């Protein structure tokens, strides 16, 4: 994230930041895949060493490519939505879905559906993947946990 854009993203609520991250990372996925991405974020929040709170985890540098300023969707999509979240949510049905999921995950009305701290796109190798335990494949994402963490 570019430093000059940080106040724009920080102005979002936790619900909006979680919804935006799920939208940017998993909008082409089925609902179950969107919930899984949100579950990873909340698991990272719970663990506490990936950043403080929802926004701290979502915006931590180099964790979610959608916030890397060299990512093609950063200025075209992420910054545009963050700059006017409510208006954009009114136009984008998938963002509305992500906001409903975000509210549900944060309130506890929707239970996390995967116990993982990491995910990656299927077929896109990651240097770290052999060090972690593959938990599940949902849509186009593989989900992983640290070896020392057991699944629930």
Long-range contacts (C-beta under 8 A, 24 or more apart in sequence): 1-59, 1-61, 1-67, 1-68, 1-69, 1-74, 2-69, 5-69, 5-79, 5-82, 6-59, 8-79, 8-82, 8-83, 9-55, 9-59, 9-67, 9-82, 10-55, 10-59, 11-82, 12-55, 12-82, 12-85, 14-53, 14-54, 14-55, 14-106, 15-99, 15-102, 15-103, 15-106, 16-85, 16-99, 16-102, 17-54, 17-55, 17-58, 17-59, 18-42, 18-54, 18-58, 18-102, 18-105, 18-106, 19-89, 19-95, 19-98, 19-99, 19-101, 19-102, 20-58, 20-78, 20-81, 20-82, 20-85, 20-95, 20-98, 21-58, 21-64, 21-66, 21-67, 22-98, 22-101, 22-102, 23-81, 23-92, 23-94, 23-95, 23-98, 24-64, 24-66, 24-67, 24-73, 24-77, 24-78, 25-64, 25-65, 25-66, 26-139, 26-141, 27-94, 27-95, 27-98, 28-139, 28-140, 29-138, 29-139, 29-140, 29-141, 30-138, 30-139, 31-97, 31-101, 32-113, 32-138, 32-139, 33-138, 33-139, 33-140, 33-141, 34-97, 34-98, 34-101, 35-101, 35-105, 35-110, 35-112, 35-113, 36-113, 36-114, 36-116, 36-119, 36-136, 36-138, 36-141, 36-143, 37-119, 37-141, 38-101, 38-102, 38-105, 38-112, 39-105, 39-112, 39-113, 39-114, 39-115, 39-116, 40-114, 40-116, 40-117, 40-118, 40-119, 40-143, 42-105, 42-106, 42-112, 43-112, 43-115, 43-116, 43-117, 44-117, 47-117, 50-117, 54-106, 114-138, 114-143, 115-145, 115-149, 115-151, 115-152, 116-143, 116-144, 116-145, 117-144, 117-145, 117-146, 117-149, 118-143, 118-144, 118-145, 119-143, 119-144, 120-144
